[in-house]
Amino acid sequence: MRLLYLYPEEWTGKRAREVHTLSTCAALAQSGIEVTLVTAGGLREAQEQLRDVAGTQPVPRMQIVALSRRLGPIRSATIFQRHFHQWRSQQPRFDWAYIIHLKAAAMLVHEHVLPYAYEAHEIFAQTPQKSGARQSKLHELEREVLIGASLRLATSAPLAKALSRWFVLPNDFKIVPNAGQEPLDQTVSASDGPFVYAGSIADWKGLDTVILASREARLPLKIVGGTTEEWRRLGRELDTTGIEWHPRVPLAELPQALSGARAGLIPTNTETPSGKYSCPMKLFDYARCGLPVISTALPSLQSLDTDSWCEQVAEPTQEVWAKALNNFRYEKSHGEAARAWAGEHTWARRAELLKRAFGM
């Protein structure tokens, strides 16, 4: 099988969805599928990141192609699409295309004989737009992409159900959750360490809630993520005195950054689209390191069997989170359970689920 993974964004080497994309492609290639990942530039960044997620570069049966979206000072999806069509006309036939972006589907419209799989991570039409017309256009585009897909995938059952209702579609999605790397040989957690949050600094992440909660509970907090400017900006909004902060680290260095923590935190706001539907990748990062987890009670956790090592906070408020932090009791066995769970939710396992979805 020859698979074309179309990612029509410029690669930055910093986004979680890039890790997801590279890890999925590498795992599929290592399972025997010929995978070609096409991006809008960023070849060097993608190749460097591939070494982080796969432990090697290149990966047999995997090719990365970076096509320009620039014409002089101009950058646009139209320029990339023209280059993509030129490149595609010179390639052997692919069996499937794989996309996670709506605009990627539009670029495949002329490929009437090439079926595509669409993997949903969110409902784009629920993202507020500047005008009603743009909101309607986005809704219709997402609906067309879903209808046109030969295979519909979703990262959680709540997301599949919501998409089916929102766009009046049959709920025939294949549920394929996110995944993580192989578990470490031993846990890196410690009973006397700080609570740790690893991830981006964004409003919907609930970071302000755990900062205030840790201060109320008088417990140590460590944050790994963001840039110096983002951290300074947050410091102008909240009192971050006494919090240990480190900027975002490459995936390969994350276990060291998490070492010595007593538990990983996922305070995602459940009222956001990500909180309602997504399966956070940091869950898998914490688990492979043997960190117990305290998380907002995200719907996506309901079918992941994490109860033995992941405590859930029912109400994502400062008071409830402070109580959860105070009541947390570290048990090394919880870390071992997390590592065992991580071993069942690897990218290799995800590749097998995807192959079944493709009928292989």
N, C-alpha and C positions, 0 to 999 in steps of 0.2 A: 504494500500500500504506500502511495506517495501522498503526503499531506502538505498543503500550503497553509501556513499560519500567517495571516495578514494582520499586521500591527501598524496602522497608518499614523503613528505619532513618532516624533523624534525621541530617540532613546536618551535618557538622562543618567541612568545608572543609580538612581536614587528612589524610585517609586516602588511601592509594594506590588503594584500590578505588573511591573517589569520582572520582579522576582518570580511572581506567579507564572508569567508567560514563559520565561526561560526555563524554569523548573519543570513545567508541564511539557515543553518541547523536548528538553533533554531526556526526561523519563520515557516519553513516547519513542524517541530515537533509540534509547538503550533497550527498549522492549522489542525492537525489530522494525519499526516503521521509519520510512524515509521522510524526514521532516525538513522543510525549508521555511525559515522564519524571515519574513520580509518586513523591514522597518523603514521609517522615514528618517534615515540618517542615524548617527550615533553608533557606528560599527565598532569603534575602539571601546566605547563604554560597554556595549553589549558583550563583546568578547571578554573583557575583564570581569564583568559580572558573572558570565557563564562559568568562569573558573571558580568563583565563590560558591555558586549553587551546585555545580556538578563535580567539583574537585579536579577538573581537568578541562583543557581546551586545546584542540577541538574535541568535540564529542562525535564518535563514529555515527554515520548516517544522519548527521544534523548539519545544516548549512545556514549561515546567517547572511542575508543580502540587505544592504542598506542603500536605499534609493533616495536621491535628493528631493527635497520639497522647496528648493530655493532656485530663483532665477535672479542673479545679482543680489540686490538688497531685499527682494520680494520673497516671502515665504508663504506658501498656500497649499491647501489640500488638492487644489486643481492641478498644480504643477506636479505634485507627487503622483496623482492619478495618471497623468499623461506618461510619466516615466514608468509607472507600474504596468500600464498597458503595453508599452514598448517592450519592456522586459519580459512580460508574460507571453507575448507573441513569439518569442524565441526559445521558450522552454518546452520540454516534453510535457505530456499530459499529466495532470494531477488527478487523483481519485476523489479527494475531498479538499475543501477549504475550511478553515477554523477561524472564528472571529469572536472578539469580545467588544468591539466598537461598532456603533451603528453606522458610521460613515464607511466602514470597511465593506458592509453589505452593498452599498450603492456602487462601490468600485467593482463588485463582482456581478452586477446585473447583466452585463453583456456576456458573461460566462454561463450561458443557459444550460450547458451540459455539465457544469461543475457544481455539484451539491455542496451546501455549506452547513456547518454546525455552528450554532450561535450559543455561546455560554453567557448566561446572565449573572451579573453580580449585584445588580440594583435595578430599580425602575427609573430610567432616565426621565420619563415624562413627569415624574413627581418632583423633579428639581425645578424650583421657581425660575421663570424666565422674565425678561424685562417687559414683555407685552403678551397679551392674550393670543395674538397671532403667532408669535414664536412658540408659545406653549402648545397651541394646537398643532403646529407644524411638527414639533418634536414628538408629540403623541402619535401622530399619523406615521411618522418615520419609524418609530419603534414598533408600532403595530405591523407595518409592512415587513420589517426585518424579521419579526417573529413568525409571521405567516409564511414568509418565503423560505424559512429555514427547513432543511430536510431533517435536521436533528436539533431538538431544543434541549439545552442543558441548563441547570441552575445549581448554585452552590449551597442552597438550603431548601428544605421543603416549604417553609413559610414564604420564601421568595417565589417559588413555583406556583403556589396557591394564589398569591397576590397578583402575579402576572396574569394568570388565567382569568381571574375575576376582572382585573383592570381592563384587559383587552378582549374580553369575552372569547376566550380560547379554551379548547380542551386541555385539561391538566395532564398532558402526556410528556412532561419534562422528565428527563433522567437526572436524578439528584447525584451530583458528584461534588462533595465538599472540597474545600481547600486542603492542603496537606503541608508536610514539613519534612525536614531532613531526618536522616536516621538518628535515633537517640544516641546520646553520648554514652561512653562506657560506664560512667558513674555520675551520680547527681552532683551538682555544684551548689546546691542550696545549703543554708546554715540556719540554725535556730535563732541565733543572736544577730543576724544581719538585718539590713533595712528592707522594707517593702520596695519593690522596684516596678517602674513603668517603663516599657520600651516601645517607642513608636513615635509617630509624628505629633507635632504640637499644633493641634487644630481645635476649634471650638467644640465640634461635635464629639470629640474624643473623651470629654468628661474630665479632662486633666485638672481643671479648676476645682472640681468637686473633691478629688482625692488630695489635692494640695491643702485645701481648707480642712478636710477630714483628718489628715495626718497631723496637722497643727493642733486641732481640737483634741485628738487622742494622745498627743505628745509622743508620737512614734516616728522613727527615722524613715525618710523617703528618699529614694534615688530615682532619678529620671535620666533615661538614655534616649536622646532623639532631638531632632531639630537642629537649627544652626545657632550660632552666637547671637545673631540679630534677632531671631525668633525668641530666644530665651530672654534677651534684654527687653523685648517688647512685652512678653508675658510678665516680667518683673515690674514693669511700669503699671500693670493692671492688678497684680496680686503681690502680696508679701511672700517672696520666695527665699527669705533669709533662712539659712540652716539646711536647705535642701541640697543634696549632692547632685550636681548636674554634669552630664557628659554629652557632647554632641553625637549625632548619629554616627554609628560605626558600620563598616561593611559586615555582611552576614557572617563571614568567617570569623570575625572578631566578637560577635555577639555573645557566645558562651562565656568568654572571659569577662565581658562587661556585666553579665548577669551573675557571675560567680560570687558566692557569699550572701546572696539575698535570701530572705526567708520565704517570700511568696511573690509571684508576679501579679500585677493588677491589670484588669480590663474594665475601665469605668465608662465605656461607650454609652452615650446618651441614647436611650431606647426610642426617643421620639424622632430621631433622624432616620432617613431611609437605610443607612448603614446599620443602625441599631436594630431596626425592625427585621432586616432580612439577611445581613451578611454573616459570614462565618470568619471571625477575625484571625488573621494569620499569626498574630502574636501568641495566640493560644498554643499553636504548634511549636513556636519557638521556645516558649516557657516549658512546655511538656518535655521536649527532647533533652532539656537541661536538668530535668528532675525538679522543677519548681512547682510546688502547689500553687493554685491560682485562686484569687478572689475576683469574681466578675459580676458585672451587671447581669441580671437574669435575661439574657438575650434569647429570643425564640429559637435561634439556630442551634443553641446548646441542647435543646430538648431531645434531639435524636442522635447525639454524639456520645452518650454514655460516659460522661465525665464526673459523675456524682462523687466518686470515691476520692477525688483529689482536687475538685474545683468547687469552691463554695460560691453560691449565687446570692447577690444582693437584690432583694425584691424591689426596693424603692431607691432609685439613684439620687438620693439627697445627701447633703453633707452630714446630717445627723445619723442617718442609717449607715453610711459608709464609715463614719467614726466608730460606731458601735461594732461594725463588722471587723474593723482593724483591731479594736481592743479585745474582742472575743476570740480572735484567731489563735489557735494553738498549733504550733509547728509539730509535725510528725514526719520523721524520715520516710516512713512507709508510704506516705502520700506522694512523696517525690518519686519513689520507686514505681508506684502505680501510674504516675504521670509518664514516666519513661516507657513503661510497658505499653501504655495507650499510644504514645508517639510511634512506637514500633509497628503499630497496626494502621497508622495514618501517614504513611510516607508518600513521597511523590511517585515512587515505583508502584505502590498500591493504587494510587490515583490513575496512573497510566493503565493499569489492568481494568479498572472500572470504565475508563474511557473506551478502551478497546471493545469491551462488552457492549457499550452503547453504540459503537460503530458496527456491531454485529460480527466482530472478529473472534 
